[in-house]
Amino acid sequence: MTAVLLSVHVLAAILAIGPVCVAASMVPAEARRAVADGGEVADAGRLPVLVRICRTYALVGIAVPVFGLATASSMGVLTDPWVLVSIVLTLAAAGLLALRILPQQRALLDTVGTDRARVGELAGRLAGATGMFNLLWATVTVLMIVRPGSSTGV
């Protein structure tokens, strides 16, 4: 059963978190491209698609910590420090996504076509938040592989 839980956990991470990381990283640059030099919208067609990808896969991504907790529990490592740190970092990433990135993406969508300067400002802040989100997930991934203090020697 542990192998099934671990497989679903890893697949969910690849198929759900990966698209969020990539699409969220593309949103700021795409917003800047959508605004022409004169402040008019050049082409905002891809921007709403990227935002929708983030929102949809963020919901699907809930499966990652659910199956991660189930896997850790079945392996008896739920209280290991590397798991606890991973849980805290996952909560931080989820909070950042839900409370900052997704709302800023919505604000950016609403601003494209109205205020070129504001688009640049929002895109800059969003790029920073997205970079932090990606860094948190990269750290969790490394912890899942290295597992400091584990008995496997990896």
RAWOQUI-V38416 format. One record per backbone hydrogen bond with DSSP energy under -0.5 kcal/mol. NH is the residue of the N-H (numbers start at 1). CO is the residue of the C=O. E is the energy in kcal/mol with one decimal. If there is no record, write none. Layout:
nh->NH co->CO e->E
nh->NH co->CO e->E
This chain:
nh->5 co->1 e->-2.5
nh->6 co->2 e->-2.9
nh->7 co->3 e->-2.2
nh->8 co->4 e->-2.6
nh->9 co->5 e->-2.5
nh->10 co->6 e->-2.7
nh->11 co->7 e->-2.6
nh->12 co->8 e->-2.7
nh->13 co->9 e->-2.1
nh->14 co->10 e->-2.4
nh->15 co->11 e->-3.0
nh->16 co->12 e->-2.2
nh->17 co->12 e->-0.8
nh->17 co->13 e->-0.9
nh->18 co->13 e->-1.3
nh->20 co->16 e->-1.3
nh->21 co->17 e->-2.7
nh->22 co->18 e->-2.5
nh->23 co->19 e->-2.8
nh->24 co->20 e->-2.6
nh->25 co->21 e->-1.5
nh->26 co->22 e->-1.4
nh->27 co->23 e->-1.3
nh->28 co->24 e->-0.7
nh->29 co->25 e->-0.5
nh->30 co->26 e->-2.4
nh->31 co->27 e->-2.5
nh->32 co->28 e->-2.0
nh->33 co->29 e->-2.2
nh->34 co->30 e->-1.7
nh->35 co->31 e->-0.7
nh->35 co->32 e->-0.8
nh->36 co->34 e->-0.6
nh->36 co->40 e->-3.4
nh->39 co->36 e->-2.1
nh->42 co->34 e->-3.4
nh->48 co->44 e->-1.1
nh->49 co->45 e->-0.7
nh->50 co->46 e->-2.4
nh->51 co->47 e->-2.2
nh->52 co->48 e->-2.3
nh->53 co->49 e->-2.4
nh->54 co->50 e->-2.1
nh->55 co->51 e->-2.4
nh->56 co->52 e->-2.8
nh->57 co->53 e->-2.7
nh->58 co->54 e->-1.7
nh->59 co->55 e->-1.5
nh->60 co->56 e->-1.9
nh->61 co->57 e->-2.3
nh->62 co->59 e->-1.3
nh->63 co->60 e->-1.9
nh->64 co->61 e->-1.5
nh->65 co->61 e->-0.7
nh->66 co->62 e->-1.5
nh->67 co->63 e->-2.8
nh->68 co->64 e->-2.1
nh->69 co->65 e->-2.8
nh->70 co->66 e->-1.9
nh->71 co->67 e->-2.3
nh->72 co->68 e->-2.8
nh->73 co->69 e->-2.4
nh->74 co->70 e->-2.4
nh->75 co->71 e->-1.9
nh->76 co->72 e->-0.7
nh->76 co->73 e->-0.8
nh->77 co->72 e->-2.4
nh->78 co->72 e->-0.7
nh->80 co->77 e->-2.0
nh->83 co->80 e->-0.7
nh->84 co->80 e->-2.4
nh->85 co->81 e->-2.8
nh->86 co->82 e->-1.6
nh->87 co->83 e->-2.4
nh->88 co->84 e->-2.2
nh->89 co->85 e->-2.6
nh->90 co->86 e->-2.4
nh->91 co->87 e->-2.5
nh->92 co->88 e->-2.2
nh->93 co->89 e->-2.5
nh->94 co->90 e->-2.7
nh->95 co->91 e->-2.6
nh->96 co->92 e->-2.5
nh->97 co->93 e->-2.4
nh->98 co->94 e->-2.9
nh->99 co->95 e->-2.9
nh->100 co->96 e->-1.6
nh->101 co->96 e->-2.6
nh->102 co->97 e->-2.7
nh->104 co->100 e->-2.1
nh->105 co->101 e->-2.5
nh->106 co->102 e->-2.0
nh->107 co->103 e->-2.4
nh->108 co->104 e->-2.4
nh->109 co->105 e->-2.5
nh->110 co->106 e->-2.3
nh->111 co->107 e->-1.3
nh->112 co->108 e->-2.1
nh->114 co->111 e->-2.7
nh->115 co->111 e->-1.6
nh->119 co->115 e->-2.0
nh->120 co->116 e->-1.9
nh->121 co->117 e->-2.0
nh->122 co->118 e->-3.0
nh->123 co->119 e->-2.8
nh->124 co->120 e->-2.0
nh->125 co->121 e->-2.1
nh->126 co->122 e->-2.8
nh->127 co->123 e->-2.4
nh->128 co->124 e->-1.7
nh->129 co->125 e->-2.3
nh->130 co->126 e->-2.7
nh->131 co->127 e->-2.3
nh->132 co->128 e->-2.0
nh->133 co->129 e->-2.4
nh->134 co->130 e->-2.6
nh->135 co->131 e->-2.2
nh->136 co->132 e->-2.5
nh->137 co->133 e->-2.1
nh->138 co->134 e->-2.4
nh->139 co->135 e->-2.3
nh->140 co->136 e->-2.3
nh->141 co->137 e->-2.4
nh->142 co->138 e->-2.3
nh->143 co->139 e->-2.5
nh->144 co->140 e->-2.2
nh->145 co->141 e->-1.5
nh->146 co->142 e->-3.3
nh->147 co->143 e->-1.9
nh->150 co->147 e->-2.4
nh->153 co->150 e->-0.6
